[in-house]
Amino acid sequence: MSRLSTIYRQGQPQVNRRHIQIVQQDAFPLLDAKEITICLQSCDFIATEELVTKPTSQFIKTLFEQFLDTFMGISNDVIVKKVKGNKQENGSHENGNGNHENDIRIEPSDNSYLDDSDTFSTLHLITLHRAAYKFFQGCGIYDLTLMDIMRPDPLKTRRFLSAVVNFARFREEHSAECEQLVIASESSLEKIRNVQSENDRIANQLTSLKEKLESDGQKKASLKQVNSYNLKLESELKKLKKAQEIVTLEHTQYKEEKSHLIEKLDDIQYLVSEANRDLERLRIYSTTDVSTLHKIVADLETQLSLLQESYRNSIQYDQNLSITIESIQNVENELKNLFRILEEISNDITKENESSTRLNDTQEYLDQLNLQSNDLSKQIQQIQRQLSNMNEKTEKLKIQADERIAKSQQQLMNYRLDYTKLVEQRNLKEEEYNKKKELISEIESNISKKKLEYLMEVRNTELKVTRLNAQIKLYLEEVGKKVFTSS
């Protein structure tokens, strides 16, 4: 192989970056070399971990040929025949003036044409690339080029093989769904081919017999016999048509019953889905109710702690009030002492000044002090009332706290009862779901029985058709014998 040019090597990082972007946009996951190797070997493909990590052109060619043979039914012999056919077409049109889109021309290099082996290998590579490109399009790869086969890149090869492995896994998962259809289609195709070959053979016999009848001189007597025998065959055909009409009517009835059963099955599936939804809701309730109950209990506990804190604050306030009352009493005692001092001072003043004026003054002053003492006594009474009110409030708060605790416990009991009811409902729903499952299985068994009956009826009609074909063969043989004997 020739060495890569410097231009190609300088542009390689950009290509790798672009390839990484394409890998990120792919619909399938990129697998590692070990997993790819194990999957390919399990599918009977020739692959090793070393060849996957360091792929060669020959390895990629053989692997692509195996992919086409396994997944698309295009063997290497088919590719070789197609290459040979294209080569012969190119040779026949070499001297023509017209240009064709599918013609492959190989340009001369160094004034010398390539030999037949090079031409064949080139055409083989191009054909392999076209077929592989179609296959990889189905796998989700749209950028396969000839250089990926001639000079494979490890990262791109790993991406291509990851696509094939994911395609093989998808096909293996869904192949069981189509196996019965494939078997039925193959059997029907085989029957059609047999019937067509039989019809061709009978048509050939009829044409040969007609030619013999036309060439024969005594055709009036033979034609009468043929017409009489044809009348018999027509009567038998009419009987068979009536039987076929009966079979078609039964088939239509079967189809109608099948559609009716399918509708019932859809209804049951809808009911099952609704039951599943109810089950999911019940499961959500069963999983979340306990936590919500714990949350409610925690909230009630926090409320209780807040109420206890407020009760403590009220007790503290009561203590503070008692302290204030004691301080007020101390003030009263001090005021009394002050009054005594004032009396002594007033006595002294009366002694020094005129007794009458001083006595009046002191009397007025005493009246004012009495008023103040009355006001203080009123304030003391108000504070005592407030204390009594606070005591009543604290008792009410205690009663309310006890009531709330009792209510929360009652709610807990109610929630537990609701939870037990929900569990019982869930069990009932599960029993209904199991009953519906049994109904579905019974309906499916009925459908399979109907299918078997239909297949038996089809086989009976096929046996009747084979009997008719045998009678036609006997008739043709007798006609042939009579024609030969008359000739």
Buried (B, 14 or more C-beta within 10 A) or exposed (E): EEEEEEEEEEEEEEEEEEBEEBBEEBEBEBBEBEBBBBBBEEBEBEBEBEBBBEBEBEBBBBBBBBBBBBBBEBBBEBBBEBBEEBBEBBEEEEEEEEEEEEEBEEEEEEEEEBEEEEBBEBBBBBBBBEBBBEBBEEBEBEEBEEEBBEBBBEEBBBBBBBBBBBBBEEEEEEEEEEEEEEEEEEEEEEEEEEEEEBEEEBEEBEEEBEEBBEEBEEBEEBEEEBEEBEEEBEEBEEEBEEEBEEBEEEBEEBEEEBEEBEEEBEEBEEBBEEBEEBBEEBEEBEEEBEEEBEEBBEEBEEBBEEBEEBBEEBEEBBEEBEEEBEEBEEEBEEBEEEBEEBEEEBBEBBEEEEEEEBBEBBEEEBEEBEEEBEEBEEEBEEBEEEBEEBEEEBEEBEEEBEEBBEEBEEBBEEBEEEBEEBEEEBEEBEEBBEEBEEBBEEBEEEBEEBEEEBEEBEEEBEEBBEEBBEEBBEBBEEBBEBBEEBE
